[in-house]
Amino acid sequence: MLNKQFFNDYFGEKKEEKEKKKILYIGWIGHKNLGDDLMWELFSEYFEEKFGKQDWELHGTLRKPAKEFDLDTFDLIVLGGGSIICKDHIPFLHRAVEKGKKVMIWGSGIDLINKKDVPLLEAGKKINVQDYYSINLQEKLNEVIEQAEFFGVRGPLTYEIIKQMGANEKKVMISGDPAFLLTSRSNIDKEAKEAILPFKGNKIIGVNWGTSYNYLYGGNEGAVENQLAEALKALIQKGYKVYLYTVWDQDIPSVKQLYKKINDQQNVIIDTNLHDKNFLIDLLSHFHFTINFKLHANYLSLGAETPPIPLAYRFKVIDFAQSIDLDRFIISTDSKTIKDEILKHESTINLERESIVEKMKNKKAEYMNLISEPFTKNLYFNDVEKG
């Protein structure tokens, strides 16, 4: 009878496979919202490019809250992009650092801040942070910041709030949103060219519209939609064509409603397809400027090097615009003069488009370096066995 030693010597003992390290990426993913999904895609792409798949196993919080995952099974916890520095995630991150897990915050932000507090934050003046985060949550977040390998936040307003919590400022940086990694490709998508073929030779405005279920500054999407429709009619009168598009399946009824209000099939294209990030960047690169409701539609416009006019429906949009010094183009959704403001910005963009795009490119390059640090400095790799 063949003994085990003979069998191993003859056939070669099979080496045990090295156990893969497990990474948990936290984000609001799998809900057909392009902005959140594209940040998960970017993380996956960069991680795989840098480290490959052989020793690593990536997991995302796909349609499942982070608290339902077993922390003990993961070596690295990454709080991804989005407005997710919140009460749902801070305790989870705190438990992770208590267990000695490696934790990183990758361009996350804060949202749902009352508009009355925005001017105070812009001026570096105190707000009542306890209106949004309990003392207990603030203390836990500060402990996470102390232990985190990388703590990069989306914009200066998020940074100011965290600073006011008493955090160690040396441990926090304004890294920008992960969507700063979006870039246009040299081989323009054939489908994108075909989509705008009816408007060839004309200046086109890309318009992203959708819904927040009236959870916006002013609390009245219908009023914003009416003013936007009137502004677009006026721009059509000035010779522009309009291309309406969406980034979330829940936005489709709203964009159809806007199309109906403009009521101009000859000069307006409505696109209710949910495209991927590459198609949209190629598409937006053909536009003269964009008007955007959803936050990440603005980042897609940056990736396409097309000036955006952000409709600031919540705090996160202002945070974004200030991060790239384009806050002069913000239009708050509680404004009664949206049409006039859009026409004013259109005039400015016509006069200064080249310098605006140059500033966008410089800011984007700056943030691309910062948000890439965990990869370029191997922060995701070194000492991952800390736990």
N, C-alpha and C positions, 0 to 999 in steps of 0.2 A: 504494500500500500504506500502510495506517495505521501511522505510527510510534508508538513507546511514549509519547512526550510528548503527542501528540495524543490518544491513547487515555486517558491519565491526566487530561488537561485536560477531555476531553469527558464521561467517565463518572465522574470523581472517583477519585483514587488511594486504594486501600484502605489504611487505616492499619494498621500492624503492631500486633497485640495485645500488650498489656503482659504480660510474663512474670510469672506468679503466684509469690508467695513460698510456700515449702513448709515445713510444720510437721510434726514427728513427735512424736506422743503415745505415751509408753511406758507400758504397763499390761498386766495379765494379762487380755486381753479376747478375746471370742469363744469362751469355754469354757462358756457357759450358766450362768455364776456371776453372779447378779444384782448382788452387791456391786461387783465389778470392772467389769462392763459399765455399771452406772449412773453410775459416775464418769466414764467415757469419754463417755457421753451428756450428762452435765452440762457437761463441758468443751466438747463440740461445740455444745451449745445456747447457752452463754454466749459462746463465741467468735463464733458466727454472729450472735448478737444484737448484739454490740458492733462487729464489724468486717465483717459480711456475707460473701459468698462471692466477690465480684468479683476481689479481689486476693490471695486466700489459698486454699491447697489443704491441707486437713487429712488427715493419714495417721495411722492407729493401728496398733499392733503386733498386728494381728488374727491370732491363732493362729500367731504367728511371732516369734522372739526379736529383740530390738533389734539385736544384732550382725550380723544378716543384711541390714540396711538400709545403703545407701550414704550415709555421713555427708555426703559432699561435695555431695549433691543437696538437702540441707536447710538452711534458714536459722535455724530455731528448734527446739530439742530440749526437750521438756517431760516430766519424770519425773512421772507422774500419781499418783493416790491408790493406796493399797495398801501392803503391807509389802515394798517393793521397793527400799529403800536397801540393796543387797546386792552380793555379789561378781559377780553377773551384769551389773549395770548401772553400777557405779562406774567400771570401766575405759572403758566406752563414753562416759560423760559426760566423763571426763577427756580422751579423744581429741577430743571435741567442743570443749572449751574450748581445747585446744592448737591446733585449726584455726581458732580465733577465732569459733566459732559461738555464738550466743546460747543460754544454757541456763537453765532454770527448774525448780525442784522445787516441785510443787504439792500440798502436804499429804501427802507420802509418810511412811512409817514404817518401823520396824524390828520384826522378830519373831524367834522361835526363840531367845529368851534363857532360860537356865536359871532355874527358879523361885527357887533359892537366891540369885540375884543381885538379885531384885526388891526385897527390903527394903533392901539396900545402896544401890541407885539411888534409892529413895524418900527415904533419909536423906542423899543427896548424898555417899555414901561411894564410894571407888574400887572398881571391879571389874577383873578382868583382861580388858580389851577385846580383847586378842590371842586370847582363846578363840574369838572370833567374827569378828574382822577382823585380817588381817595388818598389820604396820607399813606395808607398801607400799600396801595398800588405804586405810589411814587417811590416809597422806600424799596420795594421789590425791584422796580425798574432800575433804580440807582445801583443796586447790588448786581444786577445783570450787566449793566454798563461797565462796572469795575472788572467783572470777570470775562467779558466778551473779548474774543480775539479781534473782532472788527465790528464797529458800530457806526454805520453810515446811514444818514437820514436824507430824505428826499429834498428838503428845501430849508431856507432860512427861518421860516415861521415855525416849522416843526422843531428846528434846533433851538429857537428861543424858548419855546414851551418846556423842552427838556432841561434847558439851562435853568429856568425858573423853578424846576423841581429840585434844584440843588445838586444836579449831576456833576461829575468830574468832567469839565469841558474838554480836557486834554484827551479824553477817551472817545469823544464824539466828533464826527466830521460831517460836513454837508457833502455827501458823495454824489448826490443827484439820484434820480430814479433809474432803475436798471434799463428802462426803455431808451436811455441815452446811447445804448449799444446798438440801436437800430440804425442800419445804414442802407443807402440805395445801392443797387447792383448796376454793374456796367451793362449787363444784358437786359435791357428793358423788356418786361413781360409783354408778349405779343397780345395777350388778352386785354391787358390794360390799354394798349394802343387802340385796339378795336372798340373798347367800351366808349372811348371819347371821339371816335371817328366822325360822328355826326357834327361835332363842334370844331373840327379841324380848322385852324387858322383864326380862331377866336380866343379871346381871353376867357378863361373858365374859373369860376369860383367853386371850390369844393365845400360843401356844407354837411357837417355831421349834426344830426338832430336825433333826439330820443326822449327817454323819460327817466325821471328819478322818483316817479310817483308823488310828485309835488313836494318832495323833501328837498327843497332848494330855497335859496335866499329869495324872499318875496312870496313864497308858498303858492305860486300861481303859474303853472306851465303854460296854460292856455293864453295868458296875457303875453308871455314871452314869445310864444309861437305866432301870435297875431302880429306883433311888432316885427319879428323876423321876416314874416311873409311880406310885409309892406316894404321892408328894407331891400329884400331880394327883388321885388317888383321894380323898385327905383334903380337898382343896379342893372337890371335887364334893360331898362330905358337908357342907361348909359352905354349899352353895347355889350354887356357881359352875358355869358351863358352860365347856367347853374347845374351842378352835379350833386345830387343828394345821395348820401350813403350812410350806412349804419355799422356799428361795431358790436351789437348785442341783439340777440333775437327778440328780446322784450321791447326793443326800440322800433320795430317795424311798423306797428300801428301808428305811432307818432309821426314817423317820417312820411307815411302815406297821407296823413292828415295835413301836414305842412304842404305837400305836393298839391293836394286838392285846393288849399287856400291860395296858393300862388296862381294856379289855374292857367298854366302856360306850357302846353306840351311841346311847342316848337322850340322853346328856349330853356327847358328844364328836363334833365334826365333824372329819373329816380332809380336807384339801384338797391334792391332789398336783399341781395345775396350777402351771405356772411363770408367775406373773403379772408384769406390769410394775410399775415403782416407783409410779406414780400409783394403780393399783388397790390395791396393798398399803398405801399410806399412808391411803387412804380406809378400807380395811378395819380397819386398826389403830386408827384414830381412834374406833372403836366399842368398843374393849376397855378394861377397867378397869385392867389392867396387862399386861405381856408378860414371858415368860421366853424368853431367846434364846441359842441355841448359837452361831450364826454372827455375826461382828462386825457386819456391815452390817444385820442384822435389828434391832440396837439403834439404829442411825442412822435406820432407817425408823420405829421407835417414837418417836424424838425428833421426827421430821418430823410425826408424827401427834399429838404432844403427849400421849403415853401413857407413863407411867413404865415403864422397862425393868428387869428383873432379869437382868444378864448372867452367863452361865455362862462363867467365865474358863478356857477350855481352853488358851489360850496367852497369851504376853506381850502381844500386840497388844490383847487385850480389856481387860487391866488398864490399858494406856496410854490407851485410849479412855475408860474409866470415870473415871480420874483427871483427864482433860482437862475433864470436866464436873462434877467434885466429887460424883460419885455412886458412888465406890468402896466406900462402906459397903454397897452392895447387891450387890457382887461375890460370887459363889459359885464357889470353885475346884473344878475337876473332880476333884481328888484328895481332896476332902473325903469323910468317911464319914458326915456329918450333913446331906446335901443336903436331905432332906425337912424337917428341923427348921428349917434356915436359910430355906427358901422360905416356910414358915408364919410365921416371925418377920417376914420382909420384907413378907408380905401384910398382917400386922397393922399394921406401920409405915405402909405405903402407905394403908391405910384411914384412919389417924389424920392423916396429913400430906399426902395426895394433892395438895391445892390448892397448898401451898407447894413441893412437889417439882416440880410442873408449872411453877410460876412461875420457879423456879431454872433449870429446863431451858430455858425460853423466853429468859431473860436470857443464859444461856451461849451458846445457839444464835445469838442476835442478835450477840453479841460476835464469835463465830467467823465468822459470815457476812460481816462487814465485813473481817476479816483475810484469809480465803481468797479474797475478791473483789478484793483489792488489785491483782493483775496486770491486771484488767479496768478497774477504776475509775481506776487511775493510768496506764493505757495502757502498762504495762510490756511487754505482748506486741507492741506496735506500734512504739514509739519505737526508733530505731536498730537495727531488725532487719537492716539491711544491714551490720552490724558485720563479718560474714564476707565 
